[in-house]
């Protein structure tokens, strides 16, 4: 008698599941459903948490941007107002200074004041212009001889010239003869330049 070796094969997992009683199949399916739902809820919660954090970060960024923009706008309005006031003040100041074309008239006014005060001019030498950004100055070396009250009247007349454009400095007195004194000083005349009105304040 020929003996045959029967090799028992293990049943697969799917076969074992298939052979389970219906009640166990239902419970297993319910368990799998609960696990899947739990995993899905966890994933959705993580995604919503990340989205919320992202939205909060963006909200904070936008609030910061709005704050910066509001501050910038306020500063612009403030400086615009101040700039307008500064320009008005500058234009008022500018009107006190003559244009370059009036420089000759100012020089003539100074010599006329000296002559009318009874002074004798020893020297009257306008120097080269010193250019500024929006104005130019012209130093004038002046030397005159006269009595004390005549010199005082002359200096007072220069100080009262219209437009406040003359500055007297380097002033010295020297005794001449008798009651006469020699007055040496530098008178500086200022005048505006063509681009003076284009100043950006």
BELMOQUI-V788987 format. One line per field, one symbol per residue. burial: # if it has 24 or more other ideal C-beta (glycine too) atoms within 12 Angstrom, else .. A space follows every 10 residues. Layout:
# BELMOQUI-V788987
burial=???
This chain:
# BELMOQUI-V788987
burial=.......... .......... .......... .......... .......... .......... .......... .......... .......... ...#..##.# ..#..##.## #.##..#.## #..#.#.... ....###### #######..# #..##.##.. #...##.#.. #......... ########## ###..#.... .
